Amino acid sequence: MNKENAHLYLPLVQALAEGKTIQHGSESIWGEVKDPNFINPPQYYRVKPEPVMVPLGPQDVPPGSVIRHVGSEYWSLVINANREIVKLHDRRIEYEFLYPTYEIKRPGEDWMPCHKPA
């Protein structure tokens, strides 16, 4: 990095200051860099992409699962799950609505968000 190309590294340095992970590589092969020194051209660095998340589906809600609002102490047992909704004892909720505000506890697991990697 030098004064002529420092502006090209600025987004990377800003991301590093925000605690994001910097990767080094090219095309489809990227690896994490613990302490980037930016000695290579900027196109060989990138901010590690955030995983794309999608709502759960019926295959993600096994029998015996319970669902609650994030952080709530009250939960509801899942009665049924089909392609469109999860049926609880007192209501039906679409998977897209579960995504941002609910979490699930599957048998033998701890509470997890109601979404998964795409």
N, CA, C and O atoms as a GROMACS GRO file, in nm:
protein
  472
    1MET      N    1   0.086  -0.117   0.000
    1MET     CA    2   0.000   0.000   0.000
    1MET      C    3   0.090   0.123   0.000
    1MET      O    4   0.192   0.129   0.069
    2ASN      N    5   0.050   0.220  -0.078
    2ASN     CA    6   0.123   0.347  -0.083
    2ASN      C    7   0.021   0.460  -0.097
    2ASN      O    8  -0.099   0.435  -0.102
    3LYS      N    9   0.068   0.584  -0.104
    3LYS     CA   10  -0.025   0.697  -0.107
    3LYS      C   11  -0.109   0.702  -0.234
    3LYS      O   12  -0.218   0.759  -0.234
    4GLU      N   13  -0.060   0.643  -0.343
    4GLU     CA   14  -0.137   0.643  -0.467
    4GLU      C   15  -0.253   0.544  -0.466
    4GLU      O   16  -0.355   0.567  -0.531
    5ASN      N   17  -0.239   0.433  -0.392
    5ASN     CA   18  -0.346   0.333  -0.394
    5ASN      C   19  -0.411   0.311  -0.257
    5ASN      O   20  -0.493   0.220  -0.242
    6ALA      N   21  -0.377   0.392  -0.158
    6ALA     CA   22  -0.431   0.376  -0.022
    6ALA      C   23  -0.584   0.380  -0.021
    6ALA      O   24  -0.647   0.309   0.057
    7HIS      N   25  -0.644   0.463  -0.107
    7HIS     CA   26  -0.791   0.473  -0.110
    7HIS      C   27  -0.856   0.340  -0.148
    7HIS      O   28  -0.971   0.316  -0.110
    8LEU      N   29  -0.786   0.255  -0.221
    8LEU     CA   30  -0.841   0.125  -0.259
    8LEU      C   31  -0.848   0.029  -0.140
    8LEU      O   32  -0.928  -0.065  -0.140
    9TYR      N   33  -0.765   0.052  -0.040
    9TYR     CA   34  -0.762  -0.033   0.080
    9TYR      C   35  -0.856   0.018   0.189
    9TYR      O   36  -0.883  -0.053   0.286
   10LEU      N   37  -0.906   0.140   0.174
   10LEU     CA   38  -0.985   0.202   0.278
   10LEU      C   39  -1.106   0.118   0.323
   10LEU      O   40  -1.126   0.104   0.443
   11PRO      N   41  -1.186   0.061   0.231
   11PRO     CA   42  -1.298  -0.023   0.278
   11PRO      C   43  -1.251  -0.144   0.359
   11PRO      O   44  -1.318  -0.187   0.453
   12LEU      N   45  -1.136  -0.198   0.323
   12LEU     CA   46  -1.081  -0.312   0.397
   12LEU      C   47  -1.036  -0.272   0.536
   12LEU      O   48  -1.064  -0.342   0.633
   13VAL      N   49  -0.968  -0.159   0.546
   13VAL     CA   50  -0.921  -0.110   0.674
   13VAL      C   51  -1.040  -0.074   0.763
   13VAL      O   52  -1.038  -0.102   0.883
   14GLN      N   53  -1.143  -0.013   0.705
   14GLN     CA   54  -1.263   0.021   0.782
   14GLN      C   55  -1.330  -0.105   0.835
   14GLN      O   56  -1.371  -0.110   0.951
   15ALA      N   57  -1.342  -0.207   0.751
   15ALA     CA   58  -1.403  -0.333   0.794
   15ALA      C   59  -1.321  -0.397   0.905
   15ALA      O   60  -1.376  -0.451   1.001
   16LEU      N   61  -1.190  -0.392   0.893
   16LEU     CA   62  -1.101  -0.447   0.996
   16LEU      C   63  -1.122  -0.372   1.128
   16LEU      O   64  -1.127  -0.435   1.234
   17ALA      N   65  -1.135  -0.240   1.122
   17ALA     CA   66  -1.158  -0.160   1.242
   17ALA      C   67  -1.292  -0.194   1.307
   17ALA      O   68  -1.307  -0.180   1.428
   18GLU      N   69  -1.390  -0.238   1.227
   18GLU     CA   70  -1.522  -0.275   1.278
   18GLU      C   71  -1.525  -0.418   1.330
   18GLU      O   72  -1.630  -0.465   1.375
   19GLY      N   73  -1.412  -0.488   1.324
   19GLY     CA   74  -1.405  -0.624   1.376
   19GLY      C   75  -1.441  -0.732   1.276
   19GLY      O   76  -1.454  -0.849   1.313
   20LYS      N   77  -1.456  -0.695   1.151
   20LYS     CA   78  -1.489  -0.793   1.048
   20LYS      C   79  -1.363  -0.869   1.007
   20LYS      O   80  -1.251  -0.821   1.028
   21THR      N   81  -1.383  -0.986   0.950
   21THR     CA   82  -1.272  -1.072   0.910
   21THR      C   83  -1.228  -1.037   0.768
   21THR      O   84  -1.310  -1.023   0.678
   22ILE      N   85  -1.097  -1.025   0.750
   22ILE     CA   86  -1.040  -1.000   0.618
   22ILE      C   87  -0.987  -1.132   0.563
   22ILE      O   88  -0.927  -1.212   0.636
   23GLN      N   89  -1.012  -1.155   0.435
   23GLN     CA   90  -0.963  -1.274   0.368
   23GLN      C   91  -0.864  -1.236   0.258
   23GLN      O   92  -0.868  -1.125   0.205
   24HIS      N   93  -0.776  -1.330   0.228
   24HIS     CA   94  -0.676  -1.312   0.123
   24HIS      C   95  -0.690  -1.427   0.026
   24HIS      O   96  -0.709  -1.541   0.068
   25GLY      N   97  -0.681  -1.400  -0.103
   25GLY     CA   98  -0.691  -1.505  -0.203
   25GLY      C   99  -0.726  -1.448  -0.338
   25GLY      O  100  -0.695  -1.333  -0.369
   26SER      N  101  -0.792  -1.531  -0.420
   26SER     CA  102  -0.838  -1.488  -0.551
   26SER      C  103  -0.943  -1.584  -0.602
   26SER      O  104  -0.943  -1.702  -0.566
   27GLU      N  105  -1.031  -1.534  -0.685
   27GLU     CA  106  -1.140  -1.608  -0.746
   27GLU      C  107  -1.218  -1.688  -0.642
   27GLU      O  108  -1.291  -1.628  -0.563
   28SER      N  109  -1.206  -1.820  -0.639
   28SER     CA  110  -1.288  -1.901  -0.548
   28SER      C  111  -1.212  -1.954  -0.427
   28SER      O  112  -1.270  -2.026  -0.346
   29ILE      N  113  -1.085  -1.921  -0.413
   29ILE     CA  114  -1.005  -1.970  -0.301
   29ILE      C  115  -0.968  -1.854  -0.210
   29ILE      O  116  -0.886  -1.769  -0.246
   30TRP      N  117  -1.030  -1.850  -0.092
   30TRP     CA  118  -1.007  -1.742   0.003
   30TRP      C  119  -0.980  -1.801   0.140
   30TRP      O  120  -1.040  -1.901   0.178
   31GLY      N  121  -0.889  -1.738   0.214
   31GLY     CA  122  -0.858  -1.780   0.350
   31GLY      C  123  -0.852  -1.660   0.442
   31GLY      O  124  -0.822  -1.548   0.399
   32GLU      N  125  -0.881  -1.683   0.569
   32GLU     CA  126  -0.879  -1.574   0.666
   32GLU      C  127  -0.737  -1.527   0.695
   32GLU      O  128  -0.643  -1.606   0.699
   33VAL      N  129  -0.724  -1.396   0.716
   33VAL     CA  130  -0.596  -1.335   0.750
   33VAL      C  131  -0.609  -1.279   0.892
   33VAL      O  132  -0.694  -1.194   0.917
   34LYS      N  133  -0.526  -1.327   0.984
   34LYS     CA  134  -0.535  -1.281   1.124
   34LYS      C  135  -0.493  -1.134   1.138
   34LYS      O  136  -0.568  -1.054   1.194
   35ASP      N  137  -0.378  -1.099   1.087
   35ASP     CA  138  -0.326  -0.962   1.094
   35ASP      C  139  -0.284  -0.917   0.955
   35ASP      O  140  -0.165  -0.924   0.922
   36PRO      N  141  -0.379  -0.870   0.873
   36PRO     CA  142  -0.343  -0.831   0.736
   36PRO      C  143  -0.244  -0.715   0.733
   36PRO      O  144  -0.259  -0.617   0.806
   37ASN      N  145  -0.145  -0.728   0.648
   37ASN     CA  146  -0.047  -0.619   0.633
   37ASN      C  147  -0.062  -0.545   0.500
   37ASN      O  148   0.007  -0.446   0.476
   38PHE      N  149  -0.154  -0.593   0.415
   38PHE     CA  150  -0.187  -0.527   0.289
   38PHE      C  151  -0.065  -0.499   0.202
   38PHE      O  152  -0.049  -0.390   0.147
   39ILE      N  153   0.022  -0.600   0.189
   39ILE     CA  154   0.139  -0.584   0.102
   39ILE      C  155   0.108  -0.625  -0.042
   39ILE      O  156   0.182  -0.589  -0.134
   40ASN      N  157   0.000  -0.699  -0.061
   40ASN     CA  158  -0.040  -0.740  -0.196
   40ASN      C  159  -0.140  -0.640  -0.252
   40ASN      O  160  -0.196  -0.561  -0.176
   41PRO      N  161  -0.165  -0.641  -0.382
   41PRO     CA  162  -0.264  -0.551  -0.441
   41PRO      C  163  -0.402  -0.573  -0.377
   41PRO      O  164  -0.433  -0.683  -0.332
   42PRO      N  165  -0.484  -0.468  -0.372
   42PRO     CA  166  -0.613  -0.475  -0.301
   42PRO      C  167  -0.708  -0.582  -0.354
   42PRO      O  168  -0.792  -0.631  -0.279
   43GLN      N  169  -0.698  -0.619  -0.482
   43GLN     CA  170  -0.790  -0.719  -0.536
   43GLN      C  171  -0.767  -0.858  -0.476
   43GLN      O  172  -0.848  -0.949  -0.495
   44TYR      N  173  -0.656  -0.875  -0.403
   44TYR     CA  174  -0.628  -1.002  -0.338
   44TYR      C  175  -0.680  -1.008  -0.195
   44TYR      O  176  -0.652  -1.103  -0.122
   45TYR      N  177  -0.756  -0.906  -0.154
   45TYR     CA  178  -0.816  -0.901  -0.021
   45TYR      C  179  -0.966  -0.878  -0.036
   45TYR      O  180  -1.013  -0.819  -0.134
   46ARG      N  181  -1.039  -0.925   0.063
   46ARG     CA  182  -1.182  -0.895   0.068
   46ARG      C  183  -1.231  -0.909   0.212
   46ARG      O  184  -1.165  -0.972   0.295
   47VAL      N  185  -1.347  -0.850   0.239
   47VAL     CA  186  -1.414  -0.870   0.366
   47VAL      C  187  -1.488  -1.003   0.355
   47VAL      O  188  -1.557  -1.028   0.256
   48LYS      N  189  -1.473  -1.088   0.456
   48LYS     CA  190  -1.540  -1.218   0.453
   48LYS      C  191  -1.690  -1.196   0.439
   48LYS      O  192  -1.750  -1.125   0.520
   49PRO      N  193  -1.752  -1.257   0.339
   49PRO     CA  194  -1.897  -1.238   0.320
   49PRO      C  195  -1.978  -1.296   0.436
   49PRO      O  196  -1.944  -1.400   0.492
   50GLU      N  197  -2.085  -1.227   0.470
   50GLU     CA  198  -2.178  -1.278   0.571
   50GLU      C  199  -2.259  -1.391   0.507
   50GLU      O  200  -2.296  -1.381   0.390
   51PRO      N  201  -2.286  -1.497   0.582
   51PRO     CA  202  -2.367  -1.604   0.524
   51PRO      C  203  -2.509  -1.556   0.495
   51PRO      O  204  -2.566  -1.478   0.572
   52VAL      N  205  -2.565  -1.601   0.385
   52VAL     CA  206  -2.702  -1.568   0.350
   52VAL      C  207  -2.793  -1.665   0.425
   52VAL      O  208  -2.775  -1.787   0.419
   53MET      N  209  -2.891  -1.610   0.497
   53MET     CA  210  -2.980  -1.692   0.576
   53MET      C  211  -3.120  -1.695   0.513
   53MET      O  212  -3.163  -1.599   0.450
   54VAL      N  213  -3.188  -1.808   0.532
   54VAL     CA  214  -3.324  -1.826   0.480
   54VAL      C  215  -3.411  -1.884   0.592
   54VAL      O  216  -3.358  -1.939   0.689
   55PRO      N  217  -3.543  -1.871   0.580
   55PRO     CA  218  -3.631  -1.928   0.683
   55PRO      C  219  -3.619  -2.080   0.689
   55PRO      O  220  -3.576  -2.145   0.593
   56LEU      N  221  -3.659  -2.135   0.802
   56LEU     CA  222  -3.665  -2.280   0.816
   56LEU      C  223  -3.775  -2.337   0.727
   56LEU      O  224  -3.858  -2.262   0.675
   57GLY      N  225  -3.775  -2.467   0.710
   57GLY     CA  226  -3.880  -2.538   0.638
   57GLY      C  227  -3.926  -2.654   0.725
   57GLY      O  228  -3.873  -2.675   0.834
   58PRO      N  229  -4.024  -2.730   0.679
   58PRO     CA  230  -4.079  -2.839   0.760
   58PRO      C  231  -3.974  -2.944   0.799
   58PRO      O  232  -3.985  -3.005   0.905
   59GLN      N  233  -3.874  -2.966   0.714
   59GLN     CA  234  -3.770  -3.064   0.744
   59GLN      C  235  -3.681  -3.019   0.860
   59GLN      O  236  -3.606  -3.100   0.914
   60ASP      N  237  -3.689  -2.892   0.899
   60ASP     CA  238  -3.607  -2.837   1.006
   60ASP      C  239  -3.679  -2.835   1.141
   60ASP      O  240  -3.622  -2.792   1.241
   61VAL      N  241  -3.802  -2.882   1.142
   61VAL     CA  242  -3.884  -2.878   1.264
   61VAL      C  243  -3.925  -3.020   1.300
   61VAL      O  244  -4.036  -3.062   1.268
   62PRO      N  245  -3.836  -3.097   1.366
   62PRO     CA  246  -3.868  -3.235   1.399
   62PRO      C  247  -3.972  -3.246   1.510
   62PRO      O  248  -3.992  -3.150   1.585
   63PRO      N  249  -4.037  -3.360   1.522
   63PRO     CA  250  -4.132  -3.381   1.632
   63PRO      C  251  -4.064  -3.356   1.767
   63PRO      O  252  -3.948  -3.393   1.788
   64GLY      N  253  -4.137  -3.292   1.858
   64GLY     CA  254  -4.084  -3.261   1.989
   64GLY      C  255  -4.018  -3.125   2.000
   64GLY      O  256  -3.969  -3.088   2.106
   65SER      N  257  -4.016  -3.047   1.891
   65SER     CA  258  -3.955  -2.914   1.892
   65SER      C  259  -4.047  -2.816   1.964
   65SER      O  260  -4.169  -2.832   1.966
   66VAL      N  261  -3.986  -2.713   2.022
   66VAL     CA  262  -4.061  -2.603   2.082
   66VAL      C  263  -4.010  -2.472   2.024
   66VAL      O  264  -3.894  -2.462   1.982
   67ILE      N  265  -4.098  -2.370   2.021
   67ILE     CA  266  -4.066  -2.241   1.961
   67ILE      C  267  -4.104  -2.131   2.059
   67ILE      O  268  -4.202  -2.143   2.132
   68ARG      N  269  -4.025  -2.023   2.060
   68ARG     CA  270  -4.055  -1.907   2.144
   68ARG      C  271  -4.004  -1.780   2.076
   68ARG      O  272  -3.922  -1.786   1.985
   69HIS      N  273  -4.056  -1.665   2.123
   69HIS     CA  274  -3.998  -1.537   2.081
   69HIS      C  275  -3.856  -1.531   2.134
   69HIS      O  276  -3.828  -1.583   2.242
   70VAL      N  277  -3.766  -1.469   2.060
   70VAL     CA  278  -3.627  -1.458   2.101
   70VAL      C  279  -3.619  -1.396   2.241
   70VAL      O  280  -3.673  -1.288   2.265
   71GLY      N  281  -3.552  -1.466   2.333
   71GLY     CA  282  -3.532  -1.417   2.468
   71GLY      C  283  -3.646  -1.438   2.566
   71GLY      O  284  -3.631  -1.409   2.684
   72SER      N  285  -3.758  -1.489   2.519
   72SER     CA  286  -3.873  -1.512   2.607
   72SER      C  287  -3.851  -1.637   2.691
   72SER      O  288  -3.778  -1.728   2.652
   73GLU      N  289  -3.916  -1.640   2.807
   73GLU     CA  290  -3.908  -1.761   2.889
   73GLU      C  291  -4.026  -1.855   2.860
   73GLU      O  292  -4.028  -1.969   2.907
   74TYR      N  293  -4.124  -1.808   2.783
   74TYR     CA  294  -4.241  -1.888   2.750
   74TYR      C  295  -4.225  -1.949   2.612
   74TYR      O  296  -4.183  -1.881   2.519
   75TRP      N  297  -4.258  -2.076   2.598
   75TRP     CA  298  -4.243  -2.147   2.471
   75TRP      C  299  -4.370  -2.224   2.439
   75TRP      O  300  -4.454  -2.245   2.526
   76SER      N  301  -4.383  -2.267   2.314
   76SER     CA  302  -4.498  -2.346   2.270
   76SER      C  303  -4.449  -2.470   2.197
   76SER      O  304  -4.355  -2.464   2.118
   77LEU      N  305  -4.513  -2.580   2.225
   77LEU     CA  306  -4.482  -2.707   2.159
   77LEU      C  307  -4.535  -2.704   2.016
   77LEU      O  308  -4.648  -2.660   1.991
   78VAL      N  309  -4.454  -2.750   1.922
   78VAL     CA  310  -4.497  -2.759   1.782
   78VAL      C  311  -4.590  -2.880   1.771
   78VAL      O  312  -4.551  -2.992   1.805
   79ILE      N  313  -4.712  -2.856   1.724
   79ILE     CA  314  -4.811  -2.962   1.706
   79ILE      C  315  -4.794  -3.028   1.569
   79ILE      O  316  -4.804  -3.150   1.555
   80ASN      N  317  -4.768  -2.942   1.468
   80ASN     CA  318  -4.760  -2.991   1.330
   80ASN      C  319  -4.677  -2.891   1.249
   80ASN      O  320  -4.675  -2.771   1.279
   81ALA      N  321  -4.610  -2.941   1.147
   81ALA     CA  322  -4.536  -2.854   1.056
   81ALA      C  323  -4.560  -2.904   0.914
   81ALA      O  324  -4.538  -3.022   0.885
   82ASN      N  325  -4.604  -2.814   0.826
   82ASN     CA  326  -4.620  -2.852   0.686
   82ASN      C  327  -4.541  -2.755   0.598
   82ASN      O  328  -4.458  -2.680   0.650
   83ARG      N  329  -4.565  -2.754   0.469
   83ARG     CA  330  -4.484  -2.670   0.378
   83ARG      C  331  -4.498  -2.522   0.404
   83ARG      O  332  -4.405  -2.446   0.379
   84GLU      N  333  -4.614  -2.478   0.453
   84GLU     CA  334  -4.638  -2.334   0.468
   84GLU      C  335  -4.626  -2.282   0.611
   84GLU      O  336  -4.584  -2.168   0.633
   85ILE      N  337  -4.665  -2.364   0.710
   85ILE     CA  338  -4.677  -2.313   0.846
   85ILE      C  339  -4.627  -2.412   0.951
   85ILE      O  340  -4.609  -2.531   0.925
   86VAL      N  341  -4.605  -2.356   1.070
   86VAL     CA  342  -4.583  -2.436   1.191
   86VAL      C  343  -4.706  -2.413   1.276
   86VAL      O  344  -4.745  -2.299   1.303
   87LYS      N  345  -4.768  -2.522   1.320
   87LYS     CA  346  -4.888  -2.510   1.403
   87LYS      C  347  -4.849  -2.534   1.548
   87LYS      O  348  -4.795  -2.639   1.584
   88LEU      N  349  -4.876  -2.434   1.631
   88LEU     CA  350  -4.855  -2.444   1.775
   88LEU      C  351  -4.991  -2.470   1.840
   88LEU      O  352  -5.092  -2.475   1.770
   89HIS      N  353  -4.994  -2.487   1.969
   89HIS     CA  354  -5.122  -2.518   2.034
   89HIS      C  355  -5.225  -2.407   2.021
   89HIS      O  356  -5.345  -2.433   2.023
   90ASP      N  357  -5.179  -2.281   2.006
   90ASP     CA  358  -5.273  -2.169   2.004
   90ASP      C  359  -5.269  -2.084   1.878
   90ASP      O  360  -5.343  -1.986   1.867
   91ARG      N  361  -5.184  -2.120   1.782
   91ARG     CA  362  -5.175  -2.038   1.660
   91ARG      C  363  -5.097  -2.110   1.551
   91ARG      O  364  -5.035  -2.215   1.574
   92ARG      N  365  -5.102  -2.052   1.433
   92ARG     CA  366  -5.026  -2.100   1.318
   92ARG      C  367  -4.932  -1.987   1.276
   92ARG      O  368  -4.973  -1.871   1.270
   93ILE      N  369  -4.807  -2.022   1.245
   93ILE     CA  370  -4.709  -1.920   1.208
   93ILE      C  371  -4.640  -1.962   1.079
   93ILE      O  372  -4.594  -2.075   1.066
   94GLU      N  373  -4.632  -1.870   0.982
   94GLU     CA  374  -4.559  -1.897   0.858
   94GLU      C  375  -4.410  -1.893   0.885
   94GLU      O  376  -4.364  -1.819   0.972
   95TYR      N  377  -4.334  -1.974   0.812
   95TYR     CA  378  -4.189  -1.982   0.832
   95TYR      C  379  -4.121  -1.847   0.815
   95TYR      O  380  -4.027  -1.815   0.889
   96GLU      N  381  -4.167  -1.766   0.719
   96GLU     CA  382  -4.107  -1.636   0.696
   96GLU      C  383  -4.124  -1.545   0.817
   96GLU      O  384  -4.039  -1.460   0.843
   97PHE      N  385  -4.235  -1.562   0.891
   97PHE     CA  386  -4.260  -1.480   1.009
   97PHE      C  387  -4.175  -1.528   1.126
   97PHE      O  388  -4.137  -1.448   1.212
   98LEU      N  389  -4.144  -1.659   1.132
   98LEU     CA  390  -4.059  -1.712   1.238
   98LEU      C  391  -3.916  -1.658   1.228
   98LEU      O  392  -3.851  -1.634   1.329
   99TYR      N  393  -3.870  -1.641   1.105
   99TYR     CA  394  -3.730  -1.607   1.077
   99TYR      C  395  -3.674  -1.496   1.165
   99TYR      O  396  -3.574  -1.519   1.233
  100PRO      N  397  -3.733  -1.376   1.167
  100PRO     CA  398  -3.663  -1.268   1.237
  100PRO      C  399  -3.684  -1.264   1.389
  100PRO      O  400  -3.601  -1.207   1.460
  101THR      N  401  -3.794  -1.322   1.441
  101THR     CA  402  -3.827  -1.295   1.581
  101THR      C  403  -3.844  -1.418   1.670
  101THR      O  404  -3.870  -1.403   1.790
  102TYR      N  405  -3.828  -1.537   1.615
  102TYR     CA  406  -3.847  -1.658   1.695
  102TYR      C  407  -3.721  -1.742   1.697
  102TYR      O  408  -3.632  -1.727   1.614
  103GLU      N  409  -3.715  -1.833   1.795
  103GLU     CA  410  -3.608  -1.932   1.801
  103GLU      C  411  -3.669  -2.068   1.831
  103GLU      O  412  -3.780  -2.078   1.884
  104ILE      N  413  -3.595  -2.173   1.797
  104ILE     CA  414  -3.644  -2.310   1.808
  104ILE      C  415  -3.550  -2.392   1.896
  104ILE      O  416  -3.428  -2.372   1.896
  105LYS      N  417  -3.610  -2.483   1.972
  105LYS     CA  418  -3.533  -2.579   2.051
  105LYS      C  419  -3.576  -2.717   2.006
  105LYS      O  420  -3.688  -2.761   2.033
  106ARG      N  421  -3.487  -2.784   1.936
  106ARG     CA  422  -3.513  -2.919   1.890
  106ARG      C  423  -3.474  -3.017   2.000
  106ARG      O  424  -3.392  -2.984   2.085
  107PRO      N  425  -3.531  -3.138   1.998
  107PRO     CA  426  -3.495  -3.236   2.102
  107PRO      C  427  -3.343  -3.257   2.109
  107PRO      O  428  -3.278  -3.282   2.007
  108GLY      N  429  -3.287  -3.246   2.229
  108GLY     CA  430  -3.144  -3.268   2.249
  108GLY      C  431  -3.055  -3.152   2.212
  108GLY      O  432  -2.933  -3.164   2.220
  109GLU      N  433  -3.112  -3.038   2.171
  109GLU     CA  434  -3.034  -2.921   2.132
  109GLU      C  435  -3.070  -2.802   2.218
  109GLU      O  436  -3.167  -2.806   2.294
  110ASP      N  437  -2.993  -2.694   2.206
  110ASP     CA  438  -3.022  -2.569   2.275
  110ASP      C  439  -3.102  -2.479   2.181
  110ASP      O  440  -3.125  -2.515   2.065
  111TRP      N  441  -3.145  -2.363   2.229
  111TRP     CA  442  -3.222  -2.268   2.148
  111TRP      C  443  -3.137  -2.218   2.032
  111TRP      O  444  -3.020  -2.184   2.050
  112MET      N  445  -3.196  -2.214   1.914
  112MET     CA  446  -3.130  -2.168   1.791
  112MET      C  447  -3.224  -2.073   1.718
  112MET      O  448  -3.346  -2.084   1.732
  113PRO      N  449  -3.170  -1.979   1.638
  113PRO     CA  450  -3.257  -1.891   1.557
  113PRO      C  451  -3.339  -1.972   1.458
  113PRO      O  452  -3.299  -2.080   1.416
  114CYS      N  453  -3.455  -1.918   1.421
  114CYS     CA  454  -3.543  -1.985   1.324
  114CYS      C  455  -3.503  -1.948   1.180
  114CYS      O  456  -3.585  -1.901   1.102
  115HIS      N  457  -3.376  -1.969   1.148
  115HIS     CA  458  -3.327  -1.955   1.012
  115HIS      C  459  -3.207  -2.045   0.995
  115HIS      O  460  -3.155  -2.101   1.091
  116LYS      N  461  -3.163  -2.060   0.870
  116LYS     CA  462  -3.051  -2.149   0.838
  116LYS      C  463  -2.976  -2.092   0.720
  116LYS      O  464  -3.030  -2.008   0.647
  117PRO      N  465  -2.851  -2.136   0.699
  117PRO     CA  466  -2.777  -2.090   0.581
  117PRO      C  467  -2.845  -2.136   0.452
  117PRO      O  468  -2.901  -2.245   0.444
  118ALA      N  469  -2.840  -2.050   0.352
  118ALA     CA  470  -2.901  -2.083   0.222
  118ALA      C  471  -2.829  -2.199   0.156
  118ALA      O  472  -2.866  -2.241   0.046
   0.00000   0.00000   0.00000
